[in-house]
């Protein structure tokens, strides 16, 4: 069972729904997870094998994500995402 601390306030539910349903936001989020996992493997899995082709796939994924963020930069959805990140960060600090 999720704690109350992990449950977003009810008034933010609409914002989270908009973010969850945004294909560009989801694609960037998925890319960040994939890239973070690859970085984790590269740093700590000494038996992991990496090919040039796979590394180039990660570079392409990174570039595509940056392009998507550039396109979203002035959208209301992206501004909502940044606001939610800022709020989450300020609550931790």
N, C-alpha and C positions, 0 to 999 in steps of 0.2 A: 504494500500500500504506500502510495506516495505521501510524503509529509506535506503539511500545509506550506512549508517553506519552498517546496518544489512545485507547487501548484500556482500558476499565474493568477493574478487577481481577475475577478470576473469581468471587470470593465475593459480588460485588455484582450478578452477572448476574440473579439472581432478582428483586431489587428493580427493576432496569431493565425486566425483562419485565412486572412488575406495573404499573409506571408507563406503559409503552408500550401496554398493553392496557386502560388506564383511559380510557373515553370522555370523562368530564368533564375529566381532566387533559389529554388530547389536544386537546379543544376549546378550552381556555384557552390552551394552547401555540400552537395554530393562530391564535387571535385575536391573541395577542401578536406573532406574525410579521406578520400582515396589518397590524396597527396600526403596527408599527415601519416597515414598508415605506411605508405611507401618510405617516407622519411624515417619513421620509427624502425622499420625493417632494415633500412640501410645503415642506421646508426647502431643497432643493437643485435641484429640477427647475423652473426658471423658466418652462418652457413647459407645465407640467402645468396641467390645467384641473380645477377642483373645482366640483361642483354642491352645492346645498343638500341635495338628496336623498341624495347620496353621503356628505356630512358627517354627516347624521342617521343613516345606516346605520352609520357608524363609532361614533357615540355609542351607538347601540343595542347594537352588538357589545361595546363597552366595559362597558356596564351589565350585559349578560348575563354577561360573564366575571366581573365582580365578584360578582354573585349566585352564580355557580357556586363561586367561591372561598369565599364566605361559607358555602355549604352543605357544602363539603368540609373546612372549617377543622379540625374535630375528628376527621376520619377518619384512620385509620392510613396510608392511601395518601398523603394530603396531607402528613402528618408525615414520611413517607419522602422525598417530593419536597423538602421544606424541608431535611432532613438532607443530601441529596445536593447541594443548592445550597450549603449551608454548607460542606461538605467541599471542594467544587470551589473555592469562593471562598477558603477558608483556604489551599489549596494554592498558589494564585496569589500571595497576599499576601506 
